[in-house]
Amino acid sequence: MAEHESLEYGKADFVLLDNVSMEEFMANLKLRFEKGRIYTYIGEVVVSVNPYRAMNVYGREVVEQYRGRELYERPPHLFAIADAAYKAMKRRNKDTCIVISGESGAGKTEASKYIMQYIAAITNPNQRAEVERVKNMLLKSNCVLEAFGNAKTNRNDNSSRFGKYMDINFDFKGDPIGGHISNYLLEKVTYRVMVPKHNNCVFLFLHQLLRGATDSLIRSLHIQKDPTAYNYIKVGGQIKSSINDAADFKAVADAMKVIGFTGDEIQTVYKILATILHLGNLAFGVDGDVTLIENTKLVSVIRELLSTKEEKVEKALLYRTVSTGRDVIEKQHTAQEAGYGRDALAKAMYERLFCWIVGRINDVIEVKNYDARVHGKNTVIGVLDIYGFEIFQNNSFEQFCINYCNEKLQQLFIQLVLKQEQEEYQREGIPWKHVRGSNAAFGILKTNRTIK
């Protein structure tokens, strides 16, 4: 890789464009993409274009090319951003943050993984065993969270259905000593029966469980390996995927063991997932004024998996509790209401399972018993990987919240970048002009950078 890219690859930094317009911007992006350059700078920001194919630009030799270099010493790359954040954290002894945003399928999840891998690769030169253990757990946590929080969609085999913010804690030497994960708004509607065809998606581990579990595990969970046997998975037709579900199932199970999940905990996770699949197949009918569960054998299976009583399962599915003043009564569902209640129960179970998994990971990776007086101040690099913006013909309330979050994040990002640039121009006495409206984001590019 050359130290500086020639002009045949276009402008490596959009700040260098002579004529700033959407047409010129897209033409430069297209040229670089066709030349195999998926990264381009806008000042200190990197624009990434998802190539939807494997690229040999993340290996150990590439890591070494960006380690310790200044931002513009090498061609644009995600590693340059990661290294800049790490150097800023070490030099200034202050917390830093990397924000990853974009539409669904833009490659945000992969970008967050490469950032984590880069930080893991450049830290712990003394090969301390405890630091290696922490790094391994931080990387493995990504694997587990993806399996339970990401989904296969018609657009993307690995679409994040939750927002994730991860803090990575470093000691005074700059080695990772732990972390903390915050998750936001798991999009539980992803496996609901009412999801329309074009918006169909299934959480990854549901597929991985069916395709990767051993025959004995399949029998103990009373499930089949055929995904089409389950209403929550087959809605909208089969989604073609090149992902090896069986291998991924083993990788997730191994990652959970490395993080510290016990064998009983992992088995309980499997049972809850199997229960959710069975819930989707429950059907309700009416006998006079009484609502009934038509396939009662499934109730027995669910009872066994949840280690509870059969009458409690039936009561949860057929009745709701209504409070009227001081009186509390149980009211029977209609068949339609029972269907809604079944789906709500499945969603609630999945969300609580996911939050428990996040909490369990945090129990293991969080920094404990760190004495700053002895070891020096610990600093943090935050990585924000938010769910992608999507528009469907019919958008759920959760999708609205996701899109609104993206819009607010983008506005905050633009304001921070513009404010930072404007303050720099004022300090240096550079003449510039305000640009209003939809092109405000390009205002910093339309500036006369000649210093008087």
C-alpha positions as CSV (number, residue, x, y, z in Angstrom):
1,M,0.0,0.0,0.0
2,A,1.5,3.3,-1.0
3,E,2.1,6.1,1.5
4,H,-0.1,8.5,-0.5
5,E,-2.8,7.5,-3.0
6,S,-2.5,8.9,-6.5
7,L,-5.3,11.0,-8.1
8,E,-6.4,8.0,-10.2
9,Y,-8.2,6.9,-7.0
10,G,-10.0,10.2,-6.7
11,K,-9.7,12.6,-3.8
12,A,-8.9,10.8,-0.6
13,D,-10.4,13.6,1.4
14,F,-13.7,15.3,0.4
15,V,-12.3,18.6,1.8
16,L,-10.0,18.7,-1.2
17,L,-12.9,18.8,-3.8
18,D,-12.7,21.8,-6.0
19,N,-16.4,22.0,-6.6
20,V,-18.6,20.9,-3.7
21,S,-21.9,19.5,-4.9
22,M,-23.8,16.3,-4.4
23,E,-22.9,15.2,-7.9
24,E,-19.2,15.7,-7.4
25,F,-19.4,14.1,-4.0
26,M,-21.1,10.9,-5.3
27,A,-18.8,10.8,-8.4
28,N,-15.7,10.8,-6.2
29,L,-17.2,8.2,-3.9
30,K,-18.1,6.0,-7.0
31,L,-14.6,6.3,-8.5
32,R,-12.9,5.3,-5.3
33,F,-15.2,2.4,-4.8
34,E,-14.6,1.1,-8.3
35,K,-10.9,1.3,-7.6
36,G,-11.3,-0.8,-4.5
37,R,-11.1,2.2,-2.0
38,I,-14.0,1.8,0.3
39,Y,-12.9,4.5,2.8
40,T,-12.7,8.3,2.2
41,Y,-12.1,11.1,4.7
42,I,-14.2,14.2,5.3
43,G,-11.7,15.9,7.6
44,E,-11.4,13.7,10.7
45,V,-14.5,11.7,9.7
46,V,-14.3,8.6,7.6
47,V,-17.0,7.6,5.0
48,S,-17.3,3.9,4.4
49,V,-19.0,2.1,1.5
50,N,-20.0,-1.5,2.2
51,P,-18.5,-3.7,-0.6
52,Y,-20.7,-6.7,0.4
53,R,-17.7,-8.9,-0.2
54,A,-14.6,-10.0,1.8
55,M,-11.6,-7.6,1.3
56,N,-8.1,-8.2,2.4
57,V,-7.6,-4.9,4.1
58,Y,-7.8,-5.9,7.8
59,G,-4.9,-8.3,8.2
60,R,-2.0,-8.1,10.7
61,E,0.2,-6.3,8.1
62,V,-2.4,-3.6,7.6
63,V,-2.7,-3.1,11.4
64,E,1.1,-2.5,11.5
65,Q,0.8,0.1,8.7
66,Y,-1.6,2.2,10.8
67,R,-0.2,1.5,14.3
68,G,1.0,4.8,15.9
69,R,0.7,6.8,12.6
70,E,-1.0,10.2,12.4
71,L,-4.4,10.3,10.8
72,Y,-3.3,11.6,7.3
73,E,0.0,9.6,7.0
74,R,-1.8,6.7,5.4
75,P,-4.7,6.3,3.0
76,P,-8.1,6.5,4.6
77,H,-9.0,3.5,6.7
78,L,-11.1,2.6,9.7
79,F,-7.9,1.6,11.5
80,A,-6.7,5.2,11.2
81,I,-9.8,6.4,13.1
82,A,-9.4,3.7,15.7
83,D,-5.7,4.5,16.2
84,A,-6.4,8.3,16.4
85,A,-9.0,7.6,19.2
86,Y,-6.5,5.4,21.0
87,K,-3.6,7.9,20.8
88,A,-5.9,10.8,21.9
89,M,-7.0,8.7,24.9
90,K,-3.4,8.0,25.9
91,R,-1.8,11.4,25.1
92,R,-4.5,13.5,26.8
93,N,-5.5,10.9,29.4
94,K,-9.2,11.7,28.5
95,D,-12.1,9.5,27.5
96,T,-12.8,9.4,23.7
97,C,-15.7,8.0,21.6
98,I,-16.2,6.6,18.1
99,V,-19.7,7.0,16.6
100,I,-20.7,4.7,13.8
101,S,-23.9,5.6,12.0
102,G,-25.6,4.9,8.6
103,E,-28.5,3.1,7.0
104,S,-29.3,-0.5,7.6
105,G,-26.8,-2.7,5.8
106,A,-24.1,0.0,5.6
107,G,-21.6,-2.1,7.5
108,K,-21.8,-0.6,11.0
109,T,-21.7,-3.8,12.9
110,E,-18.6,-5.0,10.9
111,A,-16.9,-1.7,11.5
112,S,-17.4,-1.9,15.2
113,K,-15.9,-5.4,15.2
114,Y,-12.8,-4.2,13.2
115,I,-12.3,-1.3,15.6
116,M,-12.4,-3.8,18.6
117,Q,-10.0,-6.1,16.7
118,Y,-7.6,-3.3,16.0
119,I,-7.5,-2.1,19.6
120,A,-7.0,-5.7,20.7
121,A,-4.1,-6.1,18.2
122,I,-2.1,-3.0,19.3
123,T,-2.4,-3.3,23.0
124,N,-0.7,-5.4,25.7
125,P,2.9,-5.5,24.2
126,N,4.1,-7.3,27.4
127,Q,1.6,-10.1,26.8
128,R,0.1,-10.0,30.3
129,A,-2.2,-12.9,30.7
130,E,-4.9,-10.9,32.5
131,V,-5.0,-8.4,29.7
132,E,-5.2,-11.1,27.1
133,R,-8.1,-12.7,29.0
134,V,-10.0,-9.3,29.1
135,K,-9.4,-8.7,25.4
136,N,-10.6,-12.2,24.5
137,M,-13.8,-11.7,26.5
138,L,-14.5,-8.3,25.0
139,L,-14.2,-9.8,21.5
140,K,-16.3,-12.8,22.4
141,S,-19.1,-10.6,23.8
142,N,-19.6,-9.2,20.3
143,C,-20.2,-12.7,19.0
144,V,-22.8,-13.4,21.6
145,L,-24.6,-10.1,21.3
146,E,-24.8,-10.4,17.5
147,A,-26.3,-13.8,17.7
148,F,-29.1,-12.7,20.1
149,G,-29.6,-9.1,19.0
150,N,-29.0,-9.2,15.2
151,A,-31.3,-10.6,12.6
152,K,-31.5,-12.0,9.1
153,T,-33.5,-9.6,6.9
154,N,-34.3,-9.5,3.2
155,R,-31.6,-6.8,2.9
156,N,-29.0,-7.9,5.4
157,D,-27.8,-11.3,6.8
158,N,-26.5,-9.6,10.0
159,S,-28.7,-6.6,10.8
160,S,-28.4,-5.1,14.2
161,R,-31.9,-4.9,15.9
162,F,-30.7,-3.0,18.9
163,G,-28.5,-0.1,19.8
164,K,-25.2,-0.8,21.5
165,Y,-22.7,1.4,23.3
166,M,-19.6,-0.3,24.6
167,D,-17.1,1.3,27.0
168,I,-13.6,-0.2,26.9
169,N,-11.6,0.7,30.0
170,F,-7.8,1.1,29.8
171,D,-5.2,1.3,32.6
172,F,-2.5,3.9,32.7
173,K,-0.4,1.8,30.3
174,G,-3.1,1.8,27.7
175,D,-4.0,-1.8,28.0
176,P,-7.7,-2.9,28.2
177,I,-8.8,-3.9,31.7
178,G,-12.6,-4.3,31.2
179,G,-15.6,-2.8,29.7
180,H,-19.4,-2.2,29.9
181,I,-22.2,-2.7,27.4
182,S,-25.4,-0.6,27.2
183,N,-28.2,-1.8,25.0
184,Y,-31.1,0.3,23.7
185,L,-34.5,-0.7,22.4
186,L,-34.2,-4.3,21.2
187,E,-36.6,-4.4,18.2
188,K,-38.7,-7.3,19.4
189,V,-41.2,-7.0,16.6
190,T,-38.7,-8.7,14.3
191,Y,-40.2,-12.2,14.9
192,R,-43.8,-11.4,15.3
193,V,-46.4,-13.3,13.3
194,M,-48.0,-10.0,12.0
195,V,-44.8,-8.8,10.4
196,P,-45.4,-8.3,6.6
197,K,-43.4,-10.1,4.0
198,H,-41.1,-7.3,3.0
199,N,-40.1,-6.6,6.6
200,N,-39.5,-10.2,7.6
201,C,-36.5,-10.9,9.8
202,V,-35.5,-13.5,12.3
203,F,-33.0,-13.3,15.2
204,L,-29.8,-15.1,14.2
205,F,-29.7,-17.5,17.1
206,L,-33.2,-18.9,16.5
207,H,-31.9,-20.2,13.1
208,Q,-28.6,-21.3,14.6
209,L,-30.3,-23.3,17.3
210,L,-32.4,-25.2,14.8
211,R,-29.6,-25.8,12.3
212,G,-26.7,-26.3,14.7
213,A,-28.0,-28.1,17.8
214,T,-27.1,-31.7,18.4
215,D,-29.8,-34.4,17.9
216,S,-30.0,-35.0,21.6
217,L,-30.5,-31.3,22.3
218,I,-33.1,-31.0,19.6
219,R,-35.0,-33.9,21.3
220,S,-34.8,-32.4,24.8
221,L,-36.2,-29.2,23.5
222,H,-39.0,-30.9,21.5
223,I,-38.1,-29.0,18.4
224,Q,-37.5,-29.8,14.8
225,K,-34.6,-28.8,12.6
226,D,-36.9,-27.5,9.9
227,P,-37.3,-23.7,10.3
228,T,-40.6,-23.8,8.3
229,A,-42.2,-25.7,11.1
230,Y,-42.4,-22.5,13.2
231,N,-44.7,-19.6,12.5
232,Y,-42.3,-17.0,14.0
233,I,-39.6,-18.0,11.5
234,K,-41.5,-18.9,8.3
235,V,-43.5,-15.7,8.0
236,G,-42.8,-14.1,4.7
237,G,-41.1,-17.1,3.2
238,Q,-37.6,-18.4,3.5
239,I,-34.7,-16.0,3.7
240,K,-31.7,-17.2,1.7
241,S,-28.5,-16.9,3.6
242,S,-24.9,-17.9,3.0
243,I,-24.3,-18.0,6.7
244,N,-23.2,-21.4,8.1
245,D,-25.7,-21.6,11.0
246,A,-24.3,-24.8,12.4
247,A,-20.8,-23.5,12.7
248,D,-22.1,-20.2,14.1
249,F,-24.1,-22.1,16.7
250,K,-21.0,-23.8,18.0
251,A,-19.0,-20.5,17.9
252,V,-21.7,-18.7,20.0
253,A,-21.9,-21.6,22.5
254,D,-18.1,-21.6,22.8
255,A,-18.0,-17.8,23.2
256,M,-20.6,-18.0,26.0
257,K,-18.4,-20.5,27.8
258,V,-15.3,-18.3,27.5
259,I,-17.2,-15.3,28.9
260,G,-18.3,-17.4,31.9
261,F,-21.8,-18.6,31.3
262,T,-22.3,-21.9,33.2
263,G,-23.6,-25.0,31.5
264,D,-27.0,-24.7,33.3
265,E,-27.3,-21.1,32.2
266,I,-26.7,-22.0,28.5
267,Q,-29.2,-24.8,28.7
268,T,-31.8,-22.4,30.2
269,V,-31.2,-20.0,27.3
270,Y,-31.9,-22.9,24.9
271,K,-35.1,-23.8,26.7
272,I,-36.4,-20.2,26.6
273,L,-35.7,-19.9,22.9
274,A,-37.5,-23.2,22.3
275,T,-40.4,-22.0,24.3
276,I,-40.7,-18.9,22.2
277,L,-40.7,-21.0,19.0
278,H,-43.5,-23.3,20.4
279,L,-45.5,-20.3,21.5
280,G,-45.7,-19.1,17.9
281,N,-47.4,-22.3,17.0
282,L,-50.2,-22.1,19.5
283,A,-53.7,-21.7,18.0
284,F,-56.8,-20.6,19.8
285,G,-60.4,-21.5,19.2
286,V,-63.8,-20.9,20.8
287,D,-66.3,-23.4,22.3
288,G,-69.4,-21.3,23.0
289,D,-68.3,-18.4,25.2
290,V,-65.1,-20.2,26.2
291,T,-61.7,-19.6,24.5
292,L,-59.6,-22.7,24.2
293,I,-56.1,-23.7,23.2
294,E,-56.4,-26.0,20.2
295,N,-53.1,-27.8,20.4
296,T,-52.9,-28.7,24.1
297,K,-49.8,-30.9,23.6
298,L,-47.7,-27.8,23.1
299,V,-48.9,-26.5,26.5
300,S,-47.3,-29.6,28.1
301,V,-44.1,-29.0,26.2
302,I,-44.0,-25.3,27.3
303,R,-44.7,-26.3,30.9
304,E,-41.8,-28.8,30.8
305,L,-39.4,-26.3,29.3
306,L,-40.3,-23.5,31.7
307,S,-40.4,-25.9,34.7
308,T,-43.8,-24.6,35.7
309,K,-47.4,-25.9,36.1
310,E,-49.6,-26.5,33.1
311,E,-52.5,-24.5,34.5
312,K,-50.2,-21.5,35.0
313,V,-49.3,-21.6,31.3
314,E,-53.0,-21.8,30.3
315,K,-53.9,-19.0,32.6
316,A,-51.2,-16.8,31.3
317,L,-52.4,-17.4,27.7
318,L,-56.2,-17.3,28.2
319,Y,-56.7,-14.6,30.8
320,R,-55.7,-11.1,31.7
321,T,-55.8,-9.3,35.0
322,V,-57.9,-6.2,35.2
323,S,-57.8,-3.8,38.1
324,T,-61.0,-1.8,38.8
325,G,-60.6,0.4,41.8
326,R,-59.8,-1.9,44.7
327,D,-61.0,-5.0,42.9
328,V,-58.8,-7.2,40.8
329,I,-60.5,-9.6,38.4
330,E,-59.4,-12.0,35.8
331,K,-61.0,-11.6,32.4
332,Q,-60.9,-14.2,29.7
333,H,-59.4,-13.3,26.3
334,T,-61.2,-13.7,23.1
335,A,-59.4,-15.9,20.5
336,Q,-58.0,-12.8,18.8
337,E,-56.9,-11.3,22.1
338,A,-55.3,-14.6,23.1
339,G,-53.2,-14.4,19.9
340,Y,-52.1,-10.9,20.7
341,G,-51.3,-12.0,24.3
342,R,-49.3,-14.9,23.0
343,D,-47.1,-12.7,20.8
344,A,-46.7,-10.1,23.6
345,L,-45.5,-12.9,25.9
346,A,-43.0,-14.2,23.4
347,K,-41.6,-10.7,22.8
348,A,-41.4,-10.0,26.5
349,M,-39.5,-13.3,27.1
350,Y,-37.0,-12.6,24.3
351,E,-36.4,-9.0,25.6
352,R,-35.8,-10.2,29.2
353,L,-33.6,-13.0,28.0
354,F,-31.5,-10.5,25.9
355,C,-31.2,-8.0,28.8
356,W,-30.2,-10.8,31.1
357,I,-27.5,-11.9,28.6
358,V,-26.1,-8.3,28.4
359,G,-26.2,-8.0,32.2
360,R,-24.4,-11.4,32.6
361,I,-21.7,-10.3,30.2
362,N,-21.3,-7.0,32.1
363,D,-20.9,-8.9,35.4
364,V,-17.8,-10.5,33.9
365,I,-16.2,-7.7,31.9
366,E,-16.8,-4.8,34.2
367,V,-13.7,-3.4,36.0
368,K,-13.7,-4.4,39.6
369,N,-11.4,-3.5,42.5
370,Y,-9.4,-1.0,40.4
371,D,-7.5,1.4,42.7
372,A,-6.7,4.6,40.7
373,R,-4.3,5.7,43.5
374,V,-2.2,2.6,42.8
375,H,-2.7,1.9,39.1
376,G,-3.3,5.4,37.8
377,K,-6.5,6.8,36.3
378,N,-8.4,4.5,34.0
379,T,-9.7,5.9,30.8
380,V,-12.4,4.9,28.3
381,I,-12.9,4.5,24.6
382,G,-16.6,4.3,23.8
383,V,-17.9,2.7,20.6
384,L,-21.5,3.5,19.6
385,D,-23.1,1.1,17.1
386,I,-26.6,2.2,16.5
387,Y,-29.3,0.4,14.5
388,G,-29.6,1.5,10.8
389,F,-32.3,3.8,9.3
390,E,-34.9,1.9,7.3
391,I,-38.2,2.8,5.6
392,F,-40.9,0.2,4.9
393,Q,-44.3,0.4,3.4
394,N,-45.7,-0.3,6.9
395,N,-43.4,1.0,9.7
396,S,-43.9,-0.2,13.3
397,F,-43.6,2.1,16.3
398,E,-40.3,0.5,17.1
399,Q,-39.1,1.3,13.6
400,F,-40.2,4.9,14.0
401,C,-38.1,5.1,17.2
402,I,-35.1,3.7,15.5
403,N,-35.4,6.2,12.6
404,Y,-35.9,9.1,15.0
405,C,-32.9,8.1,17.0
406,N,-30.8,8.0,13.8
407,E,-32.0,11.5,12.7
408,K,-31.2,12.9,16.1
409,L,-27.8,11.2,16.1
410,Q,-27.0,12.6,12.7
411,Q,-28.0,16.1,13.7
412,L,-25.8,16.0,16.8
413,F,-22.9,14.7,14.7
414,I,-23.3,17.5,12.1
415,Q,-23.5,20.1,14.8
416,L,-20.4,18.9,16.6
417,V,-18.4,18.7,13.4
418,L,-19.5,22.1,12.2
419,K,-18.9,23.7,15.6
420,Q,-15.4,22.2,15.9
421,E,-14.4,23.4,12.4
422,Q,-15.9,26.8,12.9
423,E,-14.0,27.3,16.2
424,E,-10.8,26.2,14.4
425,Y,-11.3,28.7,11.6
426,Q,-12.0,31.5,14.1
427,R,-8.8,30.7,16.1
428,E,-6.8,30.7,12.9
429,G,-8.5,33.8,11.4
430,I,-9.7,31.9,8.3
431,P,-12.6,33.7,6.5
432,W,-15.7,31.4,6.1
433,K,-19.4,31.8,5.5
434,H,-22.4,30.2,7.1
435,V,-24.3,27.7,4.8
436,R,-27.9,27.1,5.7
437,G,-30.4,24.5,4.7
438,S,-29.8,20.9,3.5
439,N,-26.2,21.7,2.4
440,A,-25.2,22.8,5.9
441,A,-23.1,19.7,6.3
442,F,-20.9,20.8,3.4
443,G,-20.4,24.3,4.8
444,I,-17.0,23.5,6.1
445,L,-16.0,22.4,2.6
446,K,-17.0,25.6,1.0
447,T,-14.6,27.7,3.0
448,N,-11.7,29.7,1.7
449,R,-8.8,28.1,3.5
450,T,-6.2,30.8,2.7
451,I,-4.8,32.1,5.9
452,K,-4.3,35.9,5.9
